[in-house]
C-alpha cells in the first residue's frame, strides 16, 4: 500500500453544456497570460510603452502554437500517419503534443514580424519576455498532468505519479512525475534570469539566451528519465540531442554578443510622438530662419531705394541752381 503519491485527475475535460473545457488548454492559456503580463512589466521598466508586448504577442503566440504542433507531429509522425492511425488527429492540439523547440523557433518568427512593424529590436523584446516564457512553461506542463502523459520511469517515491489510464498503451502504476520536475525547473530558470538580468544588466538578447541555455540543461536530464516512445540516435532520445545543440547555440550567442555589444540597450522603443514633435519643431525653426533671412534682405533693398532717391533730389537741386 502506497502511503503517498500524486493522484492523476479522473478526467482532463469537463463539459459546460456542449462546450468542452480542457485542462490542457487552460494551462496553456494561463501560461500565455502570465508571460505577457510579466513581459509587459519588464518592458515598461526598460523604457518601453505599455501594451507593446501584448501587441507583438498577437503575432508570436499563433506562430508559436503552430510551430510547437509542427515539431511534435514531425518528430512523432508515426502517431498520426502510420497504419491504423487517423491523420486528422494531428490537428487535435487539445489532446496534447506541443514541442517547445518548434514553439520557440516559429514563435520567434512571429515576434520578429511584430517587432519589425513597430520598429523594435527583437533581442530587446525577447529579453523582456524571457523569464515570463519560463513561467509559462512551468504552468503549461501541468497540462500533461491532466492528460496523464509524459511521465518517467516507475518509482515508489512519496511523490510518485499515480497513472490510472490504460489508453494509448499506458500501464497503470506509479511513475516519476517528470512534468512536475520540469515545471519546478522552469520556475527556477525564470527566477535565475530575473536575478542575472538585474545583477549583470543583460541586454541584446543575452537574457533570452540565458533562459534557453538553462532550460536545455534541465530538459536534458528530465528527458532522459521519460519512458514514452521517442526516436533514438546513438542511444539518446531525439530531444536530448536537440537540447544539447540548442544549448551550445545559446551559449555561443551569449559569449559573442557580450563581446560585440556589451551592456544593455539605452532605448528599446522609439518614441514616435516625440520624434514627430521634434521634426515639427525643426520645420518651424527652418521657416523662422528663412523669414529672418528675408527680413534683412528687404531692409537692404529699402535702404538702396532711399539712397537712389536722395541722389536724384540732389541732382535736381544742382540743375535748378545752374538755371538760376
Secondary structure, 3 states (H helix, E strand, C coil): CCCCCECCCCCCEEEECCEEEEHHHHHHHHHHHHHHHHHHHHHHHCCCCCCHHHHHHHHHHHHHHHHHHHHHHHHCCHHHHCCCCCHHHHHCHHHCCCCHHHHHHHHHHHHHHHHHHHCCCHHHHHHHHHHHHHHHHHHHCHHHHHCCCCCECECCCCCCEEECCCHHHCCCEEECCHHHHHHHHHHHHHHHHHHHHHHHCCCCCHHHHHHHHHHHHHHHHHHHHECCCCCEECCEEHHHHHHHHHHHHHHHHHHHHHHHCCCCCCCCCCCHHHHHHHHHHHHHHHHHHHHHHHHHHHHHHHHHHHHHHHHHHHHHHHHHHHHC
